[in-house]
Amino acid sequence: MRVLVVEDFEILARSIGTGLRREGMAVDVVLDGTDALDSLAVTRYEVVILDRDLPGVHGDEICRRLADDRRDTRVLMLTAADTIEDRVDGLSLGADDYLPKPFAFAELVARVRALARRATPSLPPILSCGDITVDPARRVALRAGRRLELSPKEFALLECLLAAPGLVLPAEELLERVWDEAADPFTSAVKHTIHRLRAKLGDPPVIQTIREGGYRIGPP
């Protein structure tokens, strides 16, 4: 899952980014509205966590543009204002959800995950391939009923592959969906993480490497 955090209070923005990465999400963080529009122009995000009062381009304008573009991106608007009028105003701009500050981080995570499921409505709540099942909401992966102890990146890679069973996903796409803009495009992170994931999944192997193509999950 790729998330964009747009928040001008840097300490809060970095804290949200760090916390969501620990939850297995790929997170980009920007501190003003102009940089937010630049990021949205080149990267597809499932969820944007959007502060309303931003320098540069106001959060309301960013929300309005996303709604006008009819993207699948979902918007969770953050604001210090907590009146009914403020909530109605934010939702009328096209925001999908509204969270007043201060907030509990666990609630933020739950809302982001719920919005991400709405951004990809075609995916079932439980992903599976053969005897492998993944419950993204509960962060549980099983093989033949045995719970797999996966790192956040390993879990996110498995989730991406199971969301597109039988399809070849290039390493570049996996890098974009699972890591973030700080990732080196020439890194071997995908290759090494796939190697660890295969070892944890055990036999028979289900992740195939497609020469000059990428990776896919499914029977040979």
LINLIN-V840973 format. One record per backbone hydrogen bond with DSSP energy under -0.5 kcal/mol. CO is the residue of the C=O (numbers start at 0). NH is the residue of the N-H. Records with the same first field share a line. If there is no record, write none. Layout:
CO=NH  NH
This chain:
0=2  25
1=45  46
2=4  27
3=5  48
4=6  29
5=50
7=9
8=12
9=13
10=14
11=15
12=16
13=17
14=18
15=19
16=20
17=21
18=22
19=24
20=23
24=26
25=2
27=4
29=6
31=35
32=36
33=37
34=38
35=39
36=40
37=41
38=41  42
42=44
45=73
46=3
47=49  75
48=5  50
49=77
51=53  58  59
54=32  56
55=57
57=60  61
58=62
59=63
60=64
61=65
62=66
63=67
64=68
65=69  70
66=69
73=47  75
74=76  95  96
75=49
76=98
77=51
78=100
82=86
83=87
84=88
85=89
86=90
87=91
88=92
89=92  94
90=93
96=76
98=78
103=106  107
104=108
105=109
106=110
107=111
108=112
109=113
110=114
111=115
112=116
113=117
114=118
115=119
117=120
119=122
124=135
126=133
128=131
130=143
131=128
132=141
133=126  135
134=138  139
139=134
140=147
141=132
142=145
144=146
145=142
147=149
150=154
151=155
152=156
153=157
154=158
155=159
156=160
157=161
158=162
159=163
160=163
161=164
163=166
166=168
167=169
168=214
169=173
170=174
171=175
172=176
173=177
174=178
179=182
183=186
187=191
188=192
189=193
190=194
191=195
192=196
193=197
194=198
195=199
196=200
197=201
205=207  217
207=209  215
208=210
209=212  213
213=209
214=168
215=207
216=165
